[in-house]
Amino acid sequence: MSEATLNNLLEYLYDTLTPSNMLWVAEHLTEHARNGKDALKPYTIEEINARIDQSERDSAEGKVYDFDDVMRELEEEFALEELEMAEAV
């Protein structure tokens, strides 16, 4: 995340959180960062090559989505969510 984005997030939090909310968020972020259990595990070169090989097989078999397919699916999902939210009101 860029420094500008982080600064905007901080400004938003400063403007919306109470001091006790800020302390709560700070404590939880600190604890989460110290645990590091969600840190990304680097892939081995073998794992990377296996992923590339699988992608090449998928592509050769036509198991791919083009940009228009992905956008159409996203638009359908968003429309369904909007419908569900409208029905919930």
MITOR-765288 format. One line per field, with one value per residue (C-alpha): residue in one letter; x negated, y negated, z. Coordinates in steps of 0.1 Angstrom, whole numbers. Layout:
# residues N
type c(A, ...) .
px c(X, ...) .
py c(Y, ...) .
pz c(Z, ...) .
This chain:
# residues 89
type c(M, S, E, A, T, L, N, N, L, L, E, Y, L, Y, D, T, L, T, P, S, N, M, L, W, V, A, E, H, L, T, E, H, A, R, N, G, K, D, A, L, K, P, Y, T, I, E, E, I, N, A, R, I, D, Q, S, E, R, D, S, A, E, G, K, V, Y, D, F, D, D, V, M, R, E, L, E, E, E, F, A, L, E, E, L, E, M, A, E, A, V) .
px c(0, -14, -24, 3, 30, 18, 18, 54, 64, 48, 66, 99, 93, 83, 115, 139, 125, 127, 95, 105, 113, 79, 62, 82, 72, 36, 34, 50, 28, -3, 6, 14, -19, -39, -23, -31, -9, 6, -28, -32, -52, -75, -71, -99, -111, -95, -61, -64, -73, -44, -20, -34, -31, 6, 14, -1, 20, 51, 45, 39, 71, 91, 97, 93, 114, 109, 114, 150, 159, 145, 162, 196, 194, 185, 214, 237, 225, 229, 264, 274, 259, 278, 310, 305, 298, 329, 351, 337, 349) .
py c(0, -34, -59, -83, -57, -49, -86, -89, -59, -74, -107, -88, -69, -101, -117, -88, -69, -78, -77, -43, -29, -41, -23, 9, 8, 1, 30, 55, 44, 46, 81, 92, 79, 96, 130, 129, 160, 144, 136, 147, 179, 176, 202, 225, 225, 260, 246, 217, 239, 263, 233, 222, 257, 259, 225, 236, 268, 249, 225, 252, 269, 237, 234, 196, 165, 134, 99, 97, 129, 117, 84, 100, 123, 94, 73, 102, 107, 70, 69, 99, 83, 51, 71, 90, 57, 41, 71, 70, 34) .
pz c(0, -9, 18, 5, 9, 44, 53, 40, 61, 91, 86, 82, 114, 133, 122, 129, 159, 196, 216, 231, 196, 184, 213, 206, 169, 178, 202, 178, 149, 170, 182, 147, 134, 162, 157, 120, 115, 83, 68, 33, 29, 0, -28, -37, -73, -77, -65, -89, -118, -110, -110, -143, -158, -145, -160, -194, -193, -184, -212, -238, -227, -230, -193, -193, -188, -208, -195, -208, -190, -157, -160, -169, -139, -116, -129, -124, -88, -80, -95, -74, -42, -49, -55, -22, -3, -18, -8, 27, 33) .
